[in-house]
């Protein structure tokens, strides 16, 4: 579905109005997961934390997300 929206252009004597198409995302009916998170306090080696932090910065990942993935993988392997 495409609807036109007005686009305004200032000319020498008046404002010219042109229509431009608007695109809509067809996948609006997705379900968003509502996950509650809890705080976890860890005492770990400073060098290990620094290495993890540097890895996350280089790979543009949040440390929390990386730690969650590591914990989930550890639990899967422990079964």
Phi, psi and omega in degrees: 000127180237128177241145179273139172242153183282138174239129185257133177232128179276123177252185183297322186248329180216179174266126178266133181250124177240151176268138174229146185288148174248132179256137179248144176283125182283344184259060182272347187265031179277153180267131178262130179283130177256097184251125176274135181248148177241153180280140178232127180256128182235141170251106181233166179302136183299319180295321178297316179296318179296317178298317178296317180298315179296321176299316181294320179295315180296324182263006178054050178237150175280140181300322180300316180296318180295316180296320177299317180296317180297318179295316180298317178295320178298317181293323177296318181288334183281348183288000000 
